[in-house]
């Protein structure tokens, strides 16, 4: 009987690790595709501000905002102030994300910096 340990050419754990890495890559690509399909994103900070300030924006306004953000992105605008009847938003057009929100009264006394465009949405 031979009591020496022999090394296996194809160790089962090695094959499993390669499969897990491949699955992670597939999940990452799927996640990216999902974000692209969803379109406009609202940051946690913006969601909190919208809720705190009781700002309600209808679906048609969100759609219009998304269209205008795409136009702004095509013009090279990356950070934009969006002025609506009921709210003012700061958006990142490159990431298609609403960064923060405030009501119009609050926005009237603010100075906005680090933006390179403004989108006006009314009615």
MDTraj code that builds the backbone (N, CA, C; nanometers):
import mdtraj as md
import numpy as np

residues = "UNK UNK UNK UNK UNK UNK UNK UNK UNK UNK UNK UNK UNK UNK UNK UNK UNK UNK UNK UNK UNK UNK UNK UNK UNK UNK UNK UNK UNK UNK UNK UNK UNK UNK UNK UNK UNK UNK UNK UNK UNK UNK UNK UNK UNK UNK UNK UNK UNK UNK UNK UNK UNK UNK UNK UNK UNK UNK UNK UNK UNK UNK UNK UNK UNK UNK UNK UNK UNK UNK UNK UNK UNK UNK UNK UNK UNK UNK UNK UNK UNK UNK UNK UNK UNK UNK UNK UNK UNK UNK UNK UNK UNK UNK UNK UNK UNK UNK UNK UNK UNK UNK UNK UNK UNK UNK UNK UNK UNK UNK UNK UNK UNK UNK UNK UNK UNK UNK UNK UNK UNK UNK UNK".split()
xyz = np.array([
    [0.0839, -0.1175, 0.0000],
    [0.0000, 0.0000, 0.0000],
    [0.0888, 0.1243, 0.0000],
    [0.0577, 0.2170, -0.0864],
    [0.1361, 0.3392, -0.1013],
    [0.0732, 0.4475, -0.0142],
    [0.1481, 0.4997, 0.0861],
    [0.0951, 0.5981, 0.1804],
    [0.1321, 0.7401, 0.1424],
    [0.1867, 0.7632, 0.0263],
    [0.2219, 0.8990, -0.0165],
    [0.0974, 0.9721, -0.0660],
    [0.1004, 1.1036, -0.0487],
    [-0.0116, 1.1867, -0.0954],
    [0.0178, 1.2282, -0.2383],
    [-0.0767, 1.2065, -0.3226],
    [-0.0606, 1.2421, -0.4626],
    [-0.1408, 1.3682, -0.4915],
    [-0.0813, 1.4585, -0.5676],
    [-0.1488, 1.5823, -0.6043],
    [-0.2383, 1.5572, -0.7254],
    [-0.3595, 1.6074, -0.7157],
    [-0.4537, 1.5910, -0.8249],
    [-0.4335, 1.7022, -0.9278],
    [-0.4434, 1.6689, -1.0531],
    [-0.4275, 1.7674, -1.1598],
    [-0.5449, 1.8671, -1.1589],
    [-0.6640, 1.8168, -1.1420],
    [-0.7839, 1.9022, -1.1454],
    [-0.8532, 1.8935, -1.0112],
    [-0.8102, 1.9773, -0.9208],
    [-0.8685, 1.9801, -0.7877],
    [-1.0097, 2.0381, -0.7966],
    [-1.1105, 1.9754, -0.7349],
    [-1.2492, 2.0215, -0.7485],
    [-1.2716, 2.1632, -0.6953],
    [-1.2003, 2.2059, -0.5932],
    [-1.2188, 2.3411, -0.5398],
    [-1.1712, 2.4469, -0.6381],
    [-1.0679, 2.4188, -0.7125],
    [-1.0172, 2.5124, -0.8112],
    [-1.1212, 2.5359, -0.9205],
    [-1.1833, 2.4318, -0.9676],
    [-1.2859, 2.4463, -1.0700],
    [-1.4057, 2.5244, -1.0177],
    [-1.4454, 2.5008, -0.8957],
    [-1.5586, 2.5693, -0.8360],
    [-1.5297, 2.7189, -0.8231],
    [-1.4083, 2.7555, -0.7839],
    [-1.3705, 2.8964, -0.7700],
    [-1.3828, 2.9684, -0.9038],
    [-1.3363, 2.9061, -1.0104],
    [-1.3463, 2.9685, -1.1416],
    [-1.4920, 2.9912, -1.1795],
    [-1.5785, 2.8978, -1.1483],
    [-1.7199, 2.9121, -1.1797],
    [-1.7819, 3.0269, -1.0999],
    [-1.7475, 3.0399, -0.9739],
    [-1.8006, 3.1482, -0.8900],
    [-1.7583, 3.2828, -0.9464],
    [-1.6321, 3.2959, -0.9866],
    [-1.5855, 3.4214, -1.0437],
    [-1.6623, 3.4547, -1.1706],
    [-1.6889, 3.3578, -1.2529],
    [-1.7640, 3.3793, -1.3754],
    [-1.9074, 3.4226, -1.3433],
    [-1.9695, 3.3586, -1.2427],
    [-2.1051, 3.3956, -1.2025],
    [-2.1100, 3.5385, -1.1520],
    [-2.0087, 3.5834, -1.0775],
    [-2.0048, 3.7209, -1.0280],
    [-2.0029, 3.8185, -1.1452],
    [-1.9247, 3.7862, -1.2468],
    [-1.9171, 3.8721, -1.3644],
    [-2.0517, 3.8805, -1.4343],
    [-2.1209, 3.7716, -1.4477],
    [-2.2533, 3.7696, -1.5107],
    [-2.3519, 3.8517, -1.4283],
    [-2.3506, 3.8367, -1.2953],
    [-2.4406, 3.9135, -1.2086],
    [-2.4131, 4.0625, -1.2188],
    [-2.2859, 4.1026, -1.2262],
    [-2.2510, 4.2430, -1.2376],
    [-2.3048, 4.3004, -1.3683],
    [-2.2876, 4.2301, -1.4777],
    [-2.3384, 4.2778, -1.6058],
    [-2.4903, 4.2882, -1.6042],
    [-2.5582, 4.1931, -1.5435],
    [-2.7037, 4.1966, -1.5338],
    [-2.7479, 4.3177, -1.4520],
    [-2.6782, 4.3446, -1.3421],
    [-2.7110, 4.4586, -1.2560],
    [-2.6980, 4.5887, -1.3343],
    [-2.5913, 4.6021, -1.4129],
    [-2.5721, 4.7220, -1.4937],
    [-2.6841, 4.7370, -1.5963],
    [-2.7224, 4.6286, -1.6604],
    [-2.8315, 4.6333, -1.7573],
    [-2.9630, 4.6714, -1.6910],
    [-2.9845, 4.6228, -1.5706],
    [-3.1063, 4.6556, -1.4970],
    [-3.1122, 4.8046, -1.4668],
    [-3.0005, 4.8631, -1.4218],
    [-2.9967, 5.0070, -1.3929],
    [-3.0237, 5.0892, -1.5189],
    [-2.9674, 5.0464, -1.6309],
    [-2.9910, 5.1176, -1.7562],
    [-3.1378, 5.1109, -1.7962],
    [-3.2001, 4.9961, -1.7743],
    [-3.3403, 4.9788, -1.8123],
    [-3.4330, 5.0631, -1.7251],
    [-3.3970, 5.0801, -1.5992],
    [-3.4812, 5.1569, -1.5080],
    [-3.4797, 5.3056, -1.5401],
    [-3.3736, 5.3567, -1.5987],
    [-3.3679, 5.4976, -1.6345],
    [-3.3291, 5.5845, -1.5178],
    [-3.4126, 5.6814, -1.4859],
    [-3.3838, 5.7808, -1.3842],
    [-3.3700, 5.7177, -1.2462],
    [-3.2629, 5.7548, -1.1767],
    [-3.2412, 5.7065, -1.0398],
    [-3.2563, 5.8228, -0.9438],
    [-3.3050, 5.7944, -0.8251],
    [-3.3177, 5.8955, -0.7202],
    [-3.2312, 5.8495, -0.6037],
    [-3.1353, 5.9322, -0.5652],
    [-3.0453, 5.8949, -0.4571],
    [-3.1226, 5.8828, -0.3259],
    [-3.0642, 5.8123, -0.2302],
    [-3.1280, 5.7993, -0.0988],
    [-3.1466, 5.9363, -0.0351],
    [-3.0467, 6.0229, -0.0528],
    [-3.0550, 6.1588, 0.0017],
    [-3.1743, 6.2334, -0.0580],
    [-3.1904, 6.2243, -0.1897],
    [-3.3021, 6.2929, -0.2557],
    [-3.4356, 6.2338, -0.2124],
    [-3.4437, 6.1013, -0.1995],
    [-3.5676, 6.0379, -0.1527],
    [-3.6050, 6.0898, -0.0150],
    [-3.5048, 6.1024, 0.0712],
    [-3.5288, 6.1511, 0.2076],
    [-3.5787, 6.2949, 0.2041],
    [-3.5159, 6.3792, 0.1224],
    [-3.5564, 6.5198, 0.1124],
    [-3.6977, 6.5336, 0.0538],
    [-3.7288, 6.4546, -0.0467],
    [-3.8637, 6.4593, -0.1040],
    [-3.9682, 6.4226, 0.0009],
    [-3.9396, 6.3205, 0.0809],
    [-4.0333, 6.2769, 0.1853],
    [-4.0428, 6.3806, 0.2967],
    [-3.9307, 6.4324, 0.3441],
    [-3.9297, 6.5305, 0.4527],
    [-4.0053, 6.6574, 0.4155],
    [-3.9921, 6.6984, 0.2920],
    [-4.0511, 6.8250, 0.2471],
    [-4.1865, 6.8070, 0.1795],
    [-4.2397, 6.6845, 0.1848],
    [-4.3702, 6.6534, 0.1245],
    [-4.3797, 6.7000, -0.0208],
    [-4.2748, 6.6750, -0.0952],
    [-4.2734, 6.7112, -0.2368],
    [-4.3203, 6.5902, -0.3167],
    [-4.4286, 6.6103, -0.3912],
    [-4.4816, 6.5031, -0.4752],
    [-4.4707, 6.5460, -0.6203],
    [-4.4054, 6.4618, -0.6978],
    [-4.3872, 6.4897, -0.8401],
    [-4.4548, 6.3769, -0.9169],
    [-4.5449, 6.4136, -1.0064],
    [-4.6201, 6.3147, -1.0831],
    [-4.5344, 6.2399, -1.1834],
    [-4.5848, 6.1244, -1.2255],
    [-4.5115, 6.0400, -1.3207],
    [-4.4783, 6.1127, -1.4506],
    [-4.5720, 6.1929, -1.5004],
    [-4.5457, 6.2635, -1.6263],
    [-4.4321, 6.3636, -1.6115],
    [-4.4199, 6.4252, -1.4929],
    [-4.3081, 6.5177, -1.4672],
    [-4.1756, 6.4418, -1.4637],
    [-4.1760, 6.3204, -1.4041],
    [-4.0538, 6.2406, -1.3994],
    [-4.0115, 6.2032, -1.5411],
    [-4.1081, 6.1681, -1.6242],
    [-4.0769, 6.1318, -1.7625],
    [-4.0195, 6.2527, -1.8369],
    [-4.0841, 6.3683, -1.8195],
    [-4.0368, 6.4919, -1.8840],
    [-3.8964, 6.5267, -1.8343],
    [-3.8738, 6.5105, -1.7036],
    [-3.7420, 6.5378, -1.6468],
    [-3.6368, 6.4473, -1.7084],
    [-3.6692, 6.3210, -1.7225],
    [-3.5749, 6.2255, -1.7806],
    [-3.5412, 6.2642, -1.9251],
    [-3.6405, 6.3090, -2.0013],
    [-3.6172, 6.3523, -2.1392],
    [-3.5253, 6.4736, -2.1426],
    [-3.5517, 6.5707, -2.0558],
    [-3.4705, 6.6923, -2.0517],
    [-3.3285, 6.6636, -2.0038],
    [-3.3140, 6.5680, -1.9117],
    [-3.1806, 6.5311, -1.8660],
    [-3.1010, 6.4684, -1.9808],
    [-3.1665, 6.3900, -2.0640],
    [-3.0988, 6.3306, -2.1796],
    [-3.0539, 6.4393, -2.2768],
    [-3.1391, 6.5401, -2.2997],
    [-3.1026, 6.6527, -2.3857],
    [-2.9827, 6.7276, -2.3282],
    [-2.9871, 6.7521, -2.1965],
    [-2.8768, 6.8232, -2.1304],
    [-2.7470, 6.7433, -2.1413],
    [-2.7566, 6.6129, -2.1217],
    [-2.6382, 6.5260, -2.1321],
    [-2.5791, 6.5349, -2.2724],
    [-2.6657, 6.5365, -2.3744],
    [-2.6192, 6.5478, -2.5127],
    [-2.5493, 6.6810, -2.5396],
    [-2.5841, 6.7824, -2.4608],
    [-2.5210, 6.9135, -2.4752],
    [-2.3930, 6.9254, -2.3931],
    [-2.3589, 6.8213, -2.3188],
    [-2.2368, 6.8233, -2.2385],
    [-2.2562, 6.8692, -2.0955],
    [-2.3801, 6.8870, -2.0537],
    [-2.4087, 6.9298, -1.9162],
    [-2.4026, 6.8069, -1.8264],
    [-2.3306, 6.8203, -1.7137],
    [-2.3164, 6.7065, -1.6227],
    [-2.3928, 6.7261, -1.4922],
    [-2.3892, 6.8438, -1.4363],
    [-2.4613, 6.8750, -1.3120],
    [-2.5576, 6.9887, -1.3425],
    [-2.6842, 6.9690, -1.3100],
    [-2.7844, 7.0668, -1.3483],
    [-2.8818, 7.0968, -1.2352],
    [-2.9286, 7.2204, -1.2338],
    [-3.0379, 7.2608, -1.1457],
    [-3.1662, 7.2468, -1.2256],
    [-3.2644, 7.1771, -1.1696],
    [-3.3945, 7.1606, -1.2342],
    [-3.4955, 7.2404, -1.1523],
    [-3.5606, 7.3360, -1.2175],
    [-3.6591, 7.4200, -1.1492],
    [-3.7972, 7.3809, -1.1983],
    [-3.8825, 7.3399, -1.1023],
    [-4.0214, 7.3035, -1.1308],
    [-4.1117, 7.3980, -1.0519],
    [-4.2423, 7.3912, -1.0782],
    [-4.3362, 7.4753, -1.0025],
    [-4.3279, 7.4486, -0.8528],
    [-4.3211, 7.3225, -0.8135],
    [-4.3269, 7.2863, -0.6729],
    [-4.1919, 7.2527, -0.6110],
    [-4.0861, 7.2360, -0.6917],
    [-3.9589, 7.1899, -0.6364],
    [-3.8415, 7.2358, -0.7211],
    [-3.7245, 7.2248, -0.6607],
    [-3.5977, 7.2441, -0.7311],
    [-3.5128, 7.1208, -0.7008],
    [-3.4533, 7.0662, -0.8035],
    [-3.3730, 6.9454, -0.7893],
    [-3.2329, 6.9706, -0.8430],
    [-3.1354, 6.9053, -0.7848],
    [-3.0022, 6.9008, -0.8423],
    [-2.9871, 6.7606, -0.9000],
    [-2.9491, 6.7528, -1.0275],
    [-2.9374, 6.6234, -1.0937],
    [-2.7994, 6.6081, -1.1569],
    [-2.7556, 6.4840, -1.1642],
    [-2.6338, 6.4487, -1.2346],
    [-2.6780, 6.3805, -1.3629],
    [-2.6609, 6.4489, -1.4747],
    [-2.7099, 6.3945, -1.6015],
    [-2.6234, 6.2795, -1.6501],
    [-2.4956, 6.2813, -1.6147],
    [-2.4064, 6.1737, -1.6579],
    [-2.4490, 6.0404, -1.5978],
    [-2.4880, 6.0410, -1.4693],
    [-2.5317, 5.9196, -1.4002],
    [-2.6833, 5.9030, -1.4031],
    [-2.7545, 6.0014, -1.4609],
    [-2.9004, 5.9978, -1.4684],
    [-2.9624, 5.9853, -1.3294],
    [-2.9094, 6.0664, -1.2346],
    [-2.9478, 6.0552, -1.0945],
    [-2.9927, 6.1889, -1.0380],
    [-3.1029, 6.1877, -0.9612],
    [-3.1451, 6.3040, -0.8838],
    [-3.0639, 6.3013, -0.7547],
    [-2.9888, 6.4079, -0.7285],
    [-2.8981, 6.4110, -0.6139],
    [-2.9668, 6.4644, -0.4891],
    [-3.0406, 6.5752, -0.5030],
    [-3.1113, 6.6323, -0.3883],
    [-3.2342, 6.7084, -0.4365],
    [-3.3214, 6.7403, -0.3416],
    [-3.4465, 6.8091, -0.3740],
    [-3.4815, 6.9083, -0.2638],
    [-3.5470, 7.0160, -0.3048],
    [-3.5971, 7.1148, -0.2080],
    [-3.7214, 7.1798, -0.2657],
    [-3.8038, 7.2387, -0.1791],
    [-3.9224, 7.3055, -0.2309],
    [-3.8824, 7.4414, -0.2891],
    [-3.9706, 7.5008, -0.3680],
    [-3.9366, 7.6255, -0.4376],
    [-3.9084, 7.7401, -0.3410],
    [-3.9836, 7.7483, -0.2316],
    [-3.9602, 7.8548, -0.1347],
    [-3.8192, 7.8446, -0.0776],
    [-3.7810, 7.7267, -0.0409],
    [-3.6476, 7.7023, 0.0132],
    [-3.5393, 7.7331, -0.0916],
    [-3.5657, 7.6979, -0.2163],
    [-3.4674, 7.7175, -0.3233],
    [-3.4471, 7.8651, -0.3573],
    [-3.5475, 7.9479, -0.3296],
    [-3.5372, 8.0893, -0.3679],
    [-3.4292, 8.1639, -0.2902],
    [-3.3879, 8.1101, -0.1745],
    [-3.2856, 8.1770, -0.0954],
    [-3.1503, 8.1067, -0.1011],
    [-3.1331, 8.0174, -0.1961],
    [-3.0091, 7.9395, -0.2068],
    [-2.9190, 7.9930, -0.3176],
    [-2.7906, 7.9668, -0.3022],
    [-2.6937, 7.9890, -0.4086],
    [-2.6487, 7.8510, -0.4531],
    [-2.6612, 7.8231, -0.5807],
    [-2.6273, 7.6909, -0.6334],
    [-2.4897, 7.6972, -0.6987],
    [-2.4031, 7.6074, -0.6565],
    [-2.2683, 7.6020, -0.7115],
    [-2.2444, 7.4655, -0.7749],
    [-2.1371, 7.4558, -0.8482],
    [-2.0957, 7.3309, -0.9123],
    [-2.2015, 7.2747, -1.0069],
    [-2.2743, 7.3633, -1.0724],
    [-2.3666, 7.3194, -1.1768],
    [-2.3212, 7.3840, -1.3074],
    [-2.3495, 7.3213, -1.4187],
    [-2.3141, 7.3825, -1.5472],
    [-2.4340, 7.3858, -1.6423],
    [-2.5536, 7.3858, -1.5841],
    [-2.6743, 7.3966, -1.6650],
    [-2.7978, 7.4058, -1.5777],
    [-2.9051, 7.4559, -1.6368],
    [-3.0327, 7.4664, -1.5672],
    [-3.1424, 7.4159, -1.6594],
    [-3.2342, 7.3401, -1.6010],
    [-3.3502, 7.2894, -1.6749],
    [-3.4739, 7.3493, -1.6085],
    [-3.5558, 7.4173, -1.6883],
    [-3.6799, 7.4771, -1.6372],
    [-3.7971, 7.3916, -1.6829],
    [-3.8721, 7.3387, -1.5863],
    [-3.9924, 7.2598, -1.6150],
    [-4.1087, 7.3250, -1.5425],
    [-4.2110, 7.3675, -1.6152],
    [-4.3295, 7.4197, -1.5490],
    [-4.4542, 7.3684, -1.6191],
    [-4.5656, 7.3782, -1.5479],
    [-4.6960, 7.3252, -1.5879],
    [-4.6890, 7.1788, -1.6003],
])
top = md.Topology()
chain = top.add_chain()
for i, resn in enumerate(residues, 1):
    res = top.add_residue(resn, chain, resSeq=i)
    for name in ("N", "CA", "C"):
        top.add_atom(name, md.element.get_by_symbol(name[0]), res)
traj = md.Trajectory(xyz[None], top)
